[in-house]
Amino acid sequence: MAKAFEVKLFGRWDFTTRALIIAPRSLKNAAEKSMLAEAERLRKLIVQGIINQAPGGKPFVPLKPETLARRRREGFMGTKALIRTGSMVRAIQVIKKGPFQVTVGIPSGKTGRGNVLLADLARIHEEGAPAANIPARPFMRPVFEAERKNIAKNVMKGVGKNLGGFFGRIFG
């Protein structure tokens, strides 16, 4: 007669079973929370780059003397590019588009002074408009390029931090 094969389980299998049941939801929540945090970090770097006039460490092309003179005539004494009224800087947002989809940018419907669409104005500054004699002053692309190597790593660290415990150690 053949001997029966028997397996005995030791340990906290009730805990393990519960953990495996809730893990997908916990992982999804942790990942989305981490992605939003990383997007907010990038948004802050973009804004700081505009304020410092060197997003991603790449200095802006200085404003032309004619532009500065026109600003003074209009009562604006500032000399920094992209910060005339501050509306474009304030419009830079983190936008959750869906599960695992986060965007950093300017929503298409936001308007500034004179009902100018700020997303269009941002595109002009990002890429330049040679026909209008506006040089490119990219403010988003340099930040993303400078941070490219850190983004995935930071998201994974955030997932680990958000999960905590054993699962957190796996992702952290």
C-alpha positions as CSV (number, residue, x, y, z in Angstrom):
1,M,0.0,0.0,0.0
2,A,1.3,3.5,-0.9
3,K,2.1,5.9,1.8
4,A,0.0,9.1,1.9
5,F,1.8,12.3,1.1
6,E,1.1,14.9,3.8
7,V,2.0,18.6,3.9
8,K,1.7,20.6,7.1
9,L,1.6,24.3,7.0
10,F,3.2,26.2,9.8
11,G,2.9,29.9,10.6
12,R,0.3,32.6,10.2
13,W,-1.5,31.4,7.1
14,D,-4.6,33.3,8.1
15,F,-2.6,36.6,8.0
16,T,-0.9,35.6,4.8
17,T,-4.2,34.8,3.1
18,R,-5.8,38.1,4.1
19,A,-2.6,40.0,3.0
20,L,-2.7,38.4,-0.4
21,I,-6.4,39.2,-0.8
22,I,-6.0,42.9,0.0
23,A,-2.6,43.3,-1.7
24,P,-3.8,44.2,-5.1
25,R,-5.9,47.1,-3.8
26,S,-3.2,48.2,-1.4
27,L,-0.6,48.1,-4.1
28,K,-2.8,50.1,-6.5
29,N,-3.5,52.8,-3.8
30,A,0.2,52.9,-2.8
31,A,1.3,53.3,-6.5
32,E,-1.2,56.0,-7.3
33,K,-0.4,57.9,-4.1
34,S,3.3,57.6,-4.9
35,M,2.8,58.8,-8.6
36,L,0.9,61.8,-7.4
37,A,3.6,62.7,-4.9
38,E,6.3,62.4,-7.6
39,A,4.3,64.5,-10.0
40,E,3.9,67.2,-7.3
41,R,7.7,67.1,-6.7
42,L,8.3,67.6,-10.5
43,R,5.7,70.5,-10.5
44,K,7.6,72.2,-7.7
45,L,10.9,71.8,-9.6
46,I,9.4,73.3,-12.7
47,V,8.1,76.3,-10.7
48,Q,11.4,76.7,-8.9
49,G,13.2,76.5,-12.2
50,I,11.1,79.4,-13.6
51,I,11.7,81.5,-10.5
52,N,15.5,80.8,-10.6
53,Q,15.4,81.2,-14.4
54,A,17.2,77.9,-15.0
55,P,14.8,74.9,-15.0
56,G,16.7,71.6,-14.9
57,G,19.9,73.7,-14.6
58,K,19.5,75.2,-18.0
59,P,19.4,79.0,-17.9
60,F,16.8,80.9,-19.9
61,V,17.7,83.1,-22.8
62,P,17.7,86.6,-21.2
63,L,15.0,89.0,-22.1
64,K,15.9,91.5,-24.8
65,P,16.5,95.2,-23.9
66,E,13.4,96.1,-26.0
67,T,11.3,93.7,-24.0
68,L,12.5,95.1,-20.7
69,A,11.9,98.7,-22.0
70,R,8.4,97.7,-23.0
71,R,7.7,96.2,-19.6
72,R,8.9,99.4,-17.9
73,R,6.7,101.5,-20.1
74,E,3.8,99.3,-19.0
75,G,4.7,99.7,-15.4
76,F,6.2,96.2,-14.8
77,M,9.7,96.4,-13.4
78,G,10.5,92.7,-13.3
79,T,13.4,91.3,-15.4
80,K,12.6,87.6,-15.3
81,A,11.3,85.6,-18.2
82,L,7.9,83.9,-17.9
83,I,7.0,85.7,-14.7
84,R,5.2,88.9,-15.9
85,T,1.9,88.3,-14.1
86,G,2.6,84.9,-12.5
87,S,-0.6,83.4,-14.0
88,M,1.3,80.8,-16.1
89,V,3.4,79.7,-13.1
90,R,0.3,79.4,-10.9
91,A,-1.5,77.4,-13.7
92,I,1.1,74.6,-13.6
93,Q,-0.7,71.7,-12.0
94,V,-0.7,68.0,-11.3
95,I,-3.6,66.4,-13.1
96,K,-4.8,62.9,-12.4
97,K,-6.2,61.6,-15.7
98,G,-7.1,58.1,-14.6
99,P,-5.7,55.0,-12.9
100,F,-1.9,55.2,-13.1
101,Q,-2.1,58.3,-15.3
102,V,-0.8,61.6,-14.0
103,T,0.2,64.7,-15.9
104,V,2.2,67.7,-14.9
105,G,1.3,70.8,-17.0
106,I,-1.2,73.5,-17.7
107,P,-4.8,72.5,-18.3
108,S,-6.0,73.4,-21.8
109,G,-8.9,75.7,-20.6
110,K,-6.9,77.9,-18.2
111,T,-6.7,81.5,-19.4
112,G,-4.5,84.4,-18.3
113,R,-4.6,88.2,-18.9
114,G,-6.5,89.1,-22.0
115,N,-8.1,85.6,-22.1
116,V,-4.9,84.1,-23.5
117,L,-4.9,80.4,-23.3
118,L,-2.0,79.6,-20.9
119,A,-1.4,76.2,-22.4
120,D,-0.8,77.9,-25.8
121,L,1.5,80.5,-24.2
122,A,3.4,77.8,-22.4
123,R,3.9,75.9,-25.7
124,I,5.2,79.1,-27.3
125,H,7.7,79.6,-24.5
126,E,8.7,75.9,-24.5
127,E,9.3,75.7,-28.2
128,G,9.8,79.3,-29.2
129,A,8.0,81.3,-31.9
130,P,10.6,82.5,-34.5
131,A,8.0,84.3,-36.5
132,A,7.1,86.4,-33.5
133,N,10.8,86.8,-32.5
134,I,10.3,84.8,-29.3
135,P,13.2,82.5,-28.4
136,A,12.6,79.1,-26.9
137,R,12.7,79.2,-23.1
138,P,11.8,75.6,-22.2
139,F,10.7,75.2,-18.6
140,M,9.2,71.7,-18.5
141,R,11.3,69.6,-20.8
142,P,14.7,70.4,-19.0
143,V,13.2,69.4,-15.6
144,F,11.9,66.1,-17.0
145,E,15.2,65.4,-18.8
146,A,17.2,66.2,-15.6
147,E,14.9,64.0,-13.5
148,R,14.4,61.2,-15.9
149,K,16.6,58.7,-14.0
150,N,15.0,59.6,-10.7
151,I,11.3,59.4,-11.5
152,A,10.8,55.6,-11.5
153,K,13.1,55.1,-8.6
154,N,11.2,57.7,-6.6
155,V,7.8,56.2,-7.5
156,M,9.0,52.7,-6.4
157,K,10.4,54.1,-3.1
158,G,7.1,55.9,-2.5
159,V,5.2,52.7,-3.1
160,G,7.3,50.9,-0.5
161,K,6.8,53.8,2.0
162,N,3.1,53.8,1.3
163,L,2.7,50.0,1.7
164,G,4.9,49.7,4.8
165,G,5.7,46.4,6.5
166,F,6.8,43.4,4.6
167,F,5.4,44.6,1.2
168,G,7.1,48.0,1.8
169,R,10.5,46.3,2.2
170,I,10.0,44.6,-1.2
171,F,9.3,47.8,-3.0
172,G,11.4,50.2,-0.9
